Amino acid sequence: MAINKTRKVPKRIAQTILNSLKGGVVPRIGLPYITVGRKAEIEALLHDVELIENGGASFRFIVGRYGSGKSFLLQTIRNYVMDKNFVVVDGDLSPERRLQGGKGQGLATYRELIQNLSTKTRPEGGALTLILDRWINTIQMQVATETNLNTDDPAFEEAVNKKIYAVISNLSELVHGFDFAKLLEMYYQAYINDDEETKAKVVKWFRGEYANKTQAKKELGVDIVISDDDWYEYLKLFASFFRQAGYAGLMIMIDELVNIYKIPNSISRQYNYEKILTMYNDALQGKSKYLGIIMCGTPQAVEDKRRGVYSYEALRSRLASGKFSEAGNRDMYAPVIKLDPLTPEEMLVLAEKLADMHAHLYGYERTITEDDLEKFIKIEYSRVGASSNITPREIIRDFIELLDIVWQNPKTNIEQLLNSDKFSYTESEAVSDEKSDNFAEFRI
């Protein structure tokens, strides 16, 4: 199998990629340089993107063990949809952030998502104000182009108002849309009057940062705030608004579902699963538009019938695999995408990319050979229980450590290092004949 050489990666991106992977986290930039495998999963998720662009909605679970590549796949799709002019909100659940909670945990999740609201031009998050300003500015430019009116002409302002209110009136028909539209109108008026204080207050409201209705009423004259119970309805409103503001749609990405699984109180867990059911039903029944939702969790967090997602019968009956789905014959359009382990061949390609990237970053001629890479991968996959327990995260961290050691200690003999007890102590002496045959077939 021939290996393609890695494209030269800008050093800033290479540094971020290697540092992130060695630390066990997924880099937010540079993923196309290191993406291998997952072709079927990515194609299935990209099919959803087309559906969302055309006014539909989707809901997917990505299921895999810790370190199996869930977050990597999530970030890959995140970068892709931002390039397709989507707005993305993403966040991790935690003990303080749930989908539903009696002590503000649901609202905390909403705030995390809005804080991480990103676009292609603001991929690091915090893009809400940018989007609102861009929306108004775009309408002003459209009116100027269509009418050739001077911006000081009263007719120009009237034409802009007409377009603004057309968007606002469409939103008013949705649940909570009237108040949402009222806040948008307030922001627009503050924008044209250079009232930065009011703009900041409206953005504060959209972020869910008003503690109670009294405070919101005092500062903005509205007697409603985003709460634990209805925060998802406002994300649906944002999806419709973003579409009318010139974006393709909204993608919601939520990781670490295991934090719902860990909730000790069974009633609290059920309330969270009920919220998932609401979001799932909305997407599949056409109640939401221009909206995609992806949630990630471990197999236990999803499939455990006592505490996991499948403990909620209404979800289990919708999500469980059908009679014909099996390993190697999966339905990629099912609501749950289960991540298979990357193959040794795929990990070898990734190791080659990382070796080239490391050499380019630190300015040396790569000394680790393809034979060394093959031996490294064989050792990793020969570990006891590797067939079911080895993850890309573990292999990548080991490999980057190996690259760092060899670079910092030029006299190191790579072959001796790979053969040392320190490196190969986990190599299994009980590898089955079948598995040995698989390694025998593994050639570059």
Disulfide bonds with the S-S distance in Angstrom:
none
